[in-house]
Structures are given as C-alpha cells and as structure tokens.
Amino acid sequence: MLAVDLGASGGKCFAGIFEDGGFVMREVHRFEHEAVSLFIPDETGRPIERTYWDDLSLYTHILRGLREYRRQIGPELDSIGIDAWGADGQFMGPDGELLGKVYAYRDHRLDGMVDEICRRISRRRIYQITGIHFQPFNVSNQLHWFMWVARGWWIPRGPA
C-alpha cells in the first residue's frame, strides 16, 4: 500500500509492506511545497493577497510517489491513502473538475468570519454542532464565506 502525508509545507510517500510476519513502512518520496500568493484587485482596485495551494504540484508529487513505489517496491499496489490536515478543500463539479483554486488556510479571506457567524448563531450552539475550537479556517466558516461570495452579499477584502 502507499500512504501519502500532505503537511503544511511538505509531503511524504510511504510504502506499507507486510513482510517477515510484520509490517514496515519505507519512505519512497519526500517533497517540499508551499502555498502560492496571488495579488488580485478588490472592489476599489487595491491589490489584495490571496493564498492558494499549488494543487497541480501536489498531484505531480503524488504521481512521483506512485512511480517511486513501483520502482522501489514493485508493480502491484493494493491501496493508496492520502492524509492531509483537512482544513482546506474545494467544490467539484459532477465531472470531478475543481470549481476554482484551492485556498490555503493561511489566506485572509476568513479573517472575521468567526465573529460574523457568531452574530447569527451563539458560540455555544456552534460548538454543540461542530465540537471544534473556533478557528477562522474551520470548514463551517469556509462554507459560510462561499455562500456570501456566491450570493454577492460580501466582497472579499484583504487583511484589516
């Protein structure tokens, strides 16, 4: 099996092998990656920074990991698992195509979103629903932000 671990600044691909009555993990590929900043104009024309993951680079490194698995371990692979911190994601169309760039959790578009949601729902109720700490990059905040932008209720701004 192949395990891919995507961290905030690097990734690793490990082969999981059952041998000699036990289980061993062998690193087959390691790589660095980082978020990419783009500067786009806000509604006044002032440039604001937006931070995205380089999803094509991550995909390329996963393919390299698969090739290294084949080269170092062998042609048969029973499974692959990909682990990430899980704070970021993107909507996909019915054909599997990403519907935009994948924002990085370090992007400032969510600054103030916790306060915005707490104006609508109490902190106590949010915690009852989610069971997680209040962080700007929580998925609930990202979904709320997306709905604001999709409906044109809010224009994304840079950090205050």
N, C-alpha and C positions, 0 to 999 in steps of 0.2 A: 504494500500500500504506500501511497505518497501523502505526506502531511505538509501543507503549506501554511506557514505562520506569517501573517502580514501585520507588522507593527507600525508605529507612527513614523519611523524613519528607516526601516529596513525590513527585509523579509528573509525567510529561510525555508528550504525544502528538505524534508527528511524522508528517507525510505524507512518504512517499518517492515522488519523482516522476522519471520518465525524461523529460527534455526537452532539446532542443537538442543531441542527441548525448551527453548526460551524465546524471548522477544528482544530484539535490539533495534535501536534507531541509529541510522547513519545519515549524517548531513551530506546532501548531494549538490546543493546550490545555495549560496548566500548572496544577498544583494542589498545595496542601499537604494533608497528612494526618498523623495521628499515632495511636499505639496508645491504646487506652482501658483505663483501670484500673477494675476492679470489686472490691469487697471482699466476700468470702464467708466464712462461718464454717468453721473447721477442726473436727476431731472434739471439741474442748473448747468450741467456741462462740466462740473468739477469732477476730476478723476477720483474714483474710489477703488480701493484694493479689494479684489475678490480672490479667494484661495480655494483651489481645486486639487483633487488627487489626479495624478497622471495615470488614469486607468489603462491606457494603452501600454505604458511601460510596465505596469503591474502584470497585465495579461502576458506581455512578452516574457517577463521573468518566470511566470508560472509555466509557460511553454518550455523555457530553457530548463527549468527544474524537471519537467517530464522527459526532455531529451537526455538530461544527465542521469536520470533514473534508468532510462533504457540503456545508456552507455555503461553505467557502473554496476547496475543490478541485473538487468535482463529485460527481455521484450514483453513479459507478462506483468500486468498490473491489475489487481483485483478491485481497488478502490482508491479514491482521492478525497481528501478532506481539506477544506480551506477555513482557517480560523483568522478572524480579524477582531479588532477591539469592538466593532459593531456599532459605533456611534453614527456612522455615515452610510448613506445609501442613495439610490436614485430610482425614480419611477421608470418602468419599462413598458413599451408598447406590447400589443399582443404578439408581435413578431420577434420579441426579445431585444429590440433596439432600445438603447438608453434614450430617455427623453430629456437630454441636456447633459451638462457637465456634472461630475460628481463633486459636490462641495466638500471641502475638508472641515473637520470640526473646529479648526483654528480660524475659520472665516468669521468675520464680524457681523454678518447679516443677522445673527441671532442675539446680538447684544440687546438687552432689554426685553427679550421675548418672555422670560420667566415672569417679569412684572406685568407684562401685557396679559398673559394667560391668567395670572393670579387676580387680575381685575375682573375676570369673567367667572372664575371658579376658585374656591378657597384653597389655600395651601393644604389644609387637612384633607380635603376631598381629592385633590390631585395625588397626594401621597397614598390615599386609600386605593385609588385606581391603579397607579403605576408602581408603587412600592420602591421608588428610587429617589435618590437625592436630587435636589434642584440644581441642574447644570444647564447652561444655555444650549448645549448641543444635544440634549435629550430628543429622542425621536418625536415625542409629543410636540415639542417646540418647533421642530423642523416641519412637521405636518401643518401646524398652525401657520407658520410663516409661508409655506407653499400656498395654502388656501388664501391668505391675504394677497399674495402677489398674483395668483391666478385670477382672483376676482377684482383685481385693481384697487383694493382697499388701501394698499400701502405701497409706497415706492421704497425699495431698499436703499439704505444710506450707509455711509462708511461709519467707522467708529466715532463716537462722540468726542 
